[in-house]
Amino acid sequence: MDTQTVPSADELLSQIREIEPLIRSESATAEKERRLSTSVADALRGLGCYRMFRPRERGGLGFDPVSGFRVVEELARIDSSAGWNVAIANASEPFGAWFSDETTEEVFGPADTTMAGAFFPSRKAVPVDGGYQLSGQTNFNSNCHAANWVLGLANIYDTDEPRLGEDGHPETLVTLFPMSDAEIIDNWDTLGMRGTGSHDVIVEDIFLPESRAAPLVPFETPSSAYSGPLHRTTVWPSVAVNGVSAMGVAQAAIDAYIDLAGIKTPAYMDKTLRDRSIVQLRVAHAEAKLGAARAFLYETFNSAWQSAVGGSFLTMQQKADCQQASSYMVMASAEAVDLIHSIAGTSAIRNEKSFQRHFRDIHVITQHAYVSESRLEAVGQVRLGLEPDWPFFHV
């Protein structure tokens, strides 16, 4: 890609607003069919939304974390599933840093490369001449219908048991394989975020070239195309972006309620919703919670970005900052949606209204392993001088 043609975040946001009618028109269908429509996926791909965190040397937009977060939030405000799938595709992009230039040119070089992936449970990689035989089924592969490559983890097996490293843990590989080598298991049937198509993906004894299997260990010198500042923040933009859709969902709920409050008069009352003090109080609280979460996230990742631009990898304390801001963002967004739900009355339970979907979606997002409240335990461990038990702190 000619770097002169790469849009800024503001320009990309303007382009997204041009396709907003398309995304909204397909939203109910995505919810019903449990996957984004091909037309929406193609439109997002055409704008470059799936490759915001890909380096420009590989045809990506090369965005800093906060720029990518802004785009994901806006998409999730329009449609939660669109925002989520763009987030998950971009969460896979920084892992290209673990691979050689030749591999990243093969996999990430084409402009239409679109990623899906999930890390649990790890697959099984059996060493063979030139690579590995890869087998296994992973959960929650969001964006799998639009993707043509899959990122995942695999433990090396020499026998019936995984090979253990010096630290006593399984030796784990980051793997890349074409979606054409895999099968999608249609089992995504959930309370919320139904349009994300987060089905299981299975492979059975496919050959994985050694070039597309990299040890999941901290790197000091990534491949040249991935030597920029984003990749000195390692996995942390990927962790955070998994939860950014929560802010878009919360903003959509607040916006929808403000529209409703000016026209709805509750049963047995003679004032519109907006004239009630409890409504005024909870709308203000919801906006404050969301604004605080957004500011905390942006401040934290802007600080991490400045460290990376200066040539440094993140310290343990900075990693804890990133996890704390990411989990708090999701928690506060859910609290904002709950506040709106509590004052929406019967509008909150009607399927033709959007409030029920915002409520369902936000409470699915809170369960994501990377950004759930339970991840704050590891943050507390770091603050108290203990060894964190969340593995990403050691990558």
C-alpha angles and dihedrals in degrees: 000000000000103000089218089068096051109114123228119238090259091051092049090049089054090051091049091054088056091059094039092103090055093049092048093046091055097041098093091046091052089051091051097043094040095232139073114267117256090241093057093044091050092048092051091047091050091055092050094245093138093057105045092121094043113106117253088238085069097043097268131129094249094217123178114241098262093049089054091047091054091055094047092049092051092049091048090050087058096040125351095215094052091051092046096050092048089049094051094046090053092045087065095050101077091057088074085083090077093062136072124265089250092055095045090049089053097045107027100025098083112082092225094057106126121182135219126171151142134198105212129113099015116235125236119257116191114192115243133162108301097003141334143307103237126204136162149089125252130194131232103023097173115196092020094138093056096039128096096184131046128210119202148143128254133185117223114243123196093167133359089303128065118259110255126217128219090276091058094248125116116273102249131200131203105225137196125195136158118265086231088071092056140066125226113225107211100224106119102123110144147149094256144357085050096155095063096085091222095172129156117268121208134191125187120204097323119166112251113194114228088241090066095050119075128176111253097235132126110279127212099183114035121192113287097257088055099045096105127107097270090067094051085066085059113189100351100093086049091053094048098044089060088071103035092094086070090071091052091050091049092048091050091052092050092047092049092049094050088054091049096044094064095055107030124087110191120235114277091013132103099205130074118248093257091060093060117097094219089056093049091049097048096044088053091048092049093050091047093051093049093044092049092049092049093047092048092050095046095045092049096049094041087056091048089048092053090053090051093047087053089058100258131126115225121275121230089258091052090050089052089050090053094049092045093051092045096051093041090052091059094043094050092045090054091049089052092052091047090053091052092045090052093060100037094085117194089346086074093063101043115102092214089063122075097228095083091054093049089051093049094044097049093051091052090052091053089063096059109122095225097054107023122125090255090069087070088074089071090047089054090049091056093046090051094049096254130132109265116236095206104100096217090070087070098051 
